[in-house]
Amino acid sequence: MGGVTGWTRRAVLGAGAVGALSACSSDGDRPSPSPTPSGSSPTTSGKIRWGRLERSVRGTLTRPGDPAYDQVRLLQNPRYDGEHPLAVLSVASEQDVATGLIFARDHDVPVALRSGGHSYPGWSGGGSPRALVLDCRPLDQVQLDGATATVGAGAALAHVYEEIGRRGRAIAAGSCATVGIAGLTLGGGVGVLTRALGLACDAVTSMRVVTADGKLRTATADEEPDLFWALRGGGGGHLGMVTSFVLDTVAAPTISSTFLSWPFPAAAQVVEAWQQWAPTADDRLWSTLKMLGGATHPGEPTLLLSGTWTGPTAELDGQLAGLLDHVPSPSVRSDHVRGYLEAMQAYAGSGERESLAATSHVMYDALDDDGIADLLDQVRAAQSSGLKEAGISMDALGGKVADLAPADTAFVHRRALATVQYTATFPPGSPRSADDYVRGFRAAMLPHWGNHAYVNYADPTIEDYLTAYFGANADRLTRVRGQYDPDGFFTQPQGF
Ligand SMILES: Cc1cc2nc3c(=O)[nH]c(=O)nc-3n(C[C@H](O)[C@H](O)[C@H](O)COP(=O)(O)OP(=O)(O)OC[C@H]3O[C@@H](n4cnc5c(N)ncnc54)[C@H](O)[C@@H]3O)c2cc1C
């Protein structure tokens, strides 16, 4: 869950081969640009026939020097604004994806796949190494047929909620408005309805995927079952470009939201009680506990809980008693009852671009007193860090997430208590102190939580990342990769 600053503010306020291009021609195309100081690749030899690609697609190819280049190359996180991809192909169809992949393959050009552009390590930016970005944002159509939604892989979450919600249907996904359905769902996808409905990937019944060989495939439980398994929790960027998802929806629930906050000195008691209560609460109750310090909170770090309840509104207090009976009274409480669409819009962040560093844990064990003390020391350290807003968010798992076994999809953390996110926002400039803060926080918690991590909060510095992200599912993911990308065409870091 992201949108840290916005959240705080709101909380307090209440297959066939498709398309093919030959490698060489002399059609008078512009030469490739000179490499930037940070980028050198075989693709900078001046022999890439970009014009051929441009003429072979319905979408738009944007290259350095084109008026739109400095707009389309940007990711959501300004820390990557210095990334300069070789080109950005904004695809208009599945065929464009296949054409782009085959072109890249024929010209030995790396590709970066992009949906919402929120990749924490900036892997969808195509900057290092310089790559051809395949941007699927134009594929953002959302169609609803009864209870079944077909969602283009480029749709932002806000658009999906709008199209589904206004027809009285719902899915569970994340809260940030501009996160892409593709990146989020391929890594699992947690959000305010996760305990009530499951992960975003649990609602997927079918995907259209273009694999490294340029083949357009349909992945379901019966067709390409290994690919279908791997794309539900294995993360994006390694197996192919998904072009659309078919998702089961449910009747849109009424959502009761509650925001609670306490003075920071209550933190030890609240953490202890929350970790016992939140993952085992009624499935219809989800909550996140956040402790955030930094310049935004000059007095003391904030201690906030956001809860989402989809049962009868009158029963919310009874549900919260499992927590509130064990902690001091909150100093602030603010409740809202809304329809699904209205609630999801309220949870969504402002969409403003803000530099962010982040990493993660997945929590399998409740903290003992020493663990809680270490956690709170790290939160306090944010006060003198010079960062805008920094700290930790713990998002409850359990509920419907645990109805599936760890091996049922590639998302292995079915038995965990919570996903944990360490975040730091920072003013324009070097990310170093923000990276140091979040990674130092994670390192301090390693003795307590081990090395588990969530692939959607990818961190290139996590050691033994295969085990951290995928546990016992890593071996099967490696086999699926060998089946669908035997030559290692996709070069995104932290592959399997
Ligand atoms: C502000 C913010 C809020 C967030 N909130 C949540 C949340 O509530 N819940 C949650 O679970 N996560 C959340 N995340 C994490 C988010 O799920 C991941 O960062 C996710 O990978 C972003 O997906 P994207 O499509 O926006 O990003 P992108 O950068 O476009 O893609 C992310 C990854 O997926 C790959 N990819 C993109 N499109 C495709 C495609 N069509 N086919 C195959 N691979 C593809 C990319 O190559 C990249 O590796 C949040 C992140 C941020 C920054």
The ligand as an SDF file (V2000), in Angstrom:
LIG
                    3D

 53 58  0  0  0  0  0  0  0  0999 V2000
    2.2300    4.8300   -4.6350 C   0  0  0  0  0  0  0  0  0  0  0  0
    2.1780    3.3260   -4.6830 C   0  0  0  0  0  0  0  0  0  0  0  0
    1.0990    2.6570   -4.1330 C   0  0  0  0  0  0  0  0  0  0  0  0
    1.0390    1.2660   -4.1620 C   0  0  0  0  0  0  0  0  0  0  0  0
   -0.0180    0.6190   -3.5900 N   0  0  0  0  0  0  0  0  0  0  0  0
   -0.0730   -0.7260   -3.6280 C   0  0  0  0  0  0  0  0  0  0  0  0
   -1.1670   -1.4470   -3.0730 C   0  0  0  0  0  0  0  0  0  0  0  0
   -2.0850   -0.8460   -2.5370 O   0  0  0  0  0  0  0  0  0  0  0  0
   -1.1620   -2.7930   -3.1420 N   0  0  0  0  0  0  0  0  0  0  0  0
   -0.1410   -3.4890   -3.7410 C   0  0  0  0  0  0  0  0  0  0  0  0
   -0.2010   -4.7170   -3.7800 O   0  0  0  0  0  0  0  0  0  0  0  0
    0.8990   -2.8410   -4.2780 N   0  0  0  0  0  0  0  0  0  0  0  0
    0.9530   -1.4910   -4.2350 C   0  0  0  0  0  0  0  0  0  0  0  0
    2.0170   -0.8450   -4.7700 N   0  0  0  0  0  0  0  0  0  0  0  0
    3.0620   -1.6270   -5.4160 C   0  0  0  0  0  0  0  0  0  0  0  0
    2.6400   -1.9120   -6.8350 C   0  0  0  0  0  0  0  0  0  0  0  0
    1.7270   -2.9840   -6.8570 O   0  0  0  0  0  0  0  0  0  0  0  0
    3.8520   -2.3190   -7.6580 C   0  0  0  0  0  0  0  0  0  0  0  0
    4.7920   -1.2760   -7.6420 O   0  0  0  0  0  0  0  0  0  0  0  0
    3.4610   -2.6550   -9.0700 C   0  0  0  0  0  0  0  0  0  0  0  0
    4.5010   -3.3890   -9.6480 O   0  0  0  0  0  0  0  0  0  0  0  0
    3.1780   -1.4060   -9.8750 C   0  0  0  0  0  0  0  0  0  0  0  0
    2.5820   -1.7510  -11.0780 O   0  0  0  0  0  0  0  0  0  0  0  0
    2.5150   -0.6980  -12.2660 P   0  0  0  0  0  0  0  0  0  0  0  0
    1.8660   -1.3740  -13.3990 O   0  0  0  0  0  0  0  0  0  0  0  0
    1.9600    0.5670  -11.7620 O   0  0  0  0  0  0  0  0  0  0  0  0
    4.0570   -0.4200  -12.5210 O   0  0  0  0  0  0  0  0  0  0  0  0
    5.0460   -0.6660  -13.7390 P   0  0  0  0  0  0  0  0  0  0  0  0
    6.2790    0.0380  -13.3090 O   0  0  0  0  0  0  0  0  0  0  0  0
    4.4480   -0.3090  -15.0250 O   0  0  0  0  0  0  0  0  0  0  0  0
    5.2660   -2.2230  -13.7150 O   0  0  0  0  0  0  0  0  0  0  0  0
    5.6880   -2.9150  -12.5550 C   0  0  0  0  0  0  0  0  0  0  0  0
    6.3670   -4.2150  -12.9850 C   0  0  0  0  0  0  0  0  0  0  0  0
    5.4830   -4.9930  -13.7860 O   0  0  0  0  0  0  0  0  0  0  0  0
    6.0000   -5.1490  -15.1070 C   0  0  0  0  0  0  0  0  0  0  0  0
    4.9000   -4.9690  -16.0470 N   0  0  0  0  0  0  0  0  0  0  0  0
    4.2060   -3.8290  -16.2780 C   0  0  0  0  0  0  0  0  0  0  0  0
    3.2400   -4.0540  -17.1760 N   0  0  0  0  0  0  0  0  0  0  0  0
    3.3160   -5.3520  -17.5090 C   0  0  0  0  0  0  0  0  0  0  0  0
    2.5620   -6.1760  -18.3790 C   0  0  0  0  0  0  0  0  0  0  0  0
    1.5360   -5.6830  -19.0850 N   0  0  0  0  0  0  0  0  0  0  0  0
    2.9020   -7.4860  -18.4900 N   0  0  0  0  0  0  0  0  0  0  0  0
    3.9380   -7.9940  -17.7740 C   0  0  0  0  0  0  0  0  0  0  0  0
    4.7000   -7.2510  -16.9360 N   0  0  0  0  0  0  0  0  0  0  0  0
    4.3750   -5.9430  -16.7950 C   0  0  0  0  0  0  0  0  0  0  0  0
    7.0710   -4.1050  -15.2510 C   0  0  0  0  0  0  0  0  0  0  0  0
    8.0640   -4.4830  -16.1660 O   0  0  0  0  0  0  0  0  0  0  0  0
    7.6000   -3.9750  -13.8360 C   0  0  0  0  0  0  0  0  0  0  0  0
    8.5280   -4.9790  -13.5410 O   0  0  0  0  0  0  0  0  0  0  0  0
    2.0940    0.5390   -4.7470 C   0  0  0  0  0  0  0  0  0  0  0  0
    3.1670    1.2150   -5.3070 C   0  0  0  0  0  0  0  0  0  0  0  0
    3.2230    2.5940   -5.2620 C   0  0  0  0  0  0  0  0  0  0  0  0
    4.4170    3.2910   -5.8410 C   0  0  0  0  0  0  0  0  0  0  0  0
  1  2  1  0
  2  3  1  0
  2 52  2  0
  3  4  2  0
  4  5  1  0
  4 50  1  0
  5  6  2  0
  6  7  1  0
  6 13  1  0
  7  8  2  0
  7  9  1  0
  9 10  1  0
 10 11  2  0
 10 12  1  0
 12 13  2  0
 13 14  1  0
 14 15  1  0
 14 50  1  0
 15 16  1  0
 16 17  1  0
 16 18  1  0
 18 19  1  0
 18 20  1  0
 20 21  1  0
 20 22  1  0
 22 23  1  0
 23 24  1  0
 24 25  2  0
 24 26  1  0
 24 27  1  0
 27 28  1  0
 28 29  2  0
 28 30  1  0
 28 31  1  0
 31 32  1  0
 32 33  1  0
 33 34  1  0
 33 48  1  0
 34 35  1  0
 35 36  1  0
 35 46  1  0
 36 37  1  0
 36 45  1  0
 37 38  2  0
 38 39  1  0
 39 40  1  0
 39 45  2  0
 40 41  1  0
 40 42  2  0
 42 43  1  0
 43 44  2  0
 44 45  1  0
 46 47  1  0
 46 48  1  0
 48 49  1  0
 50 51  2  0
 51 52  1  0
 52 53  1  0
M  END
$$$$
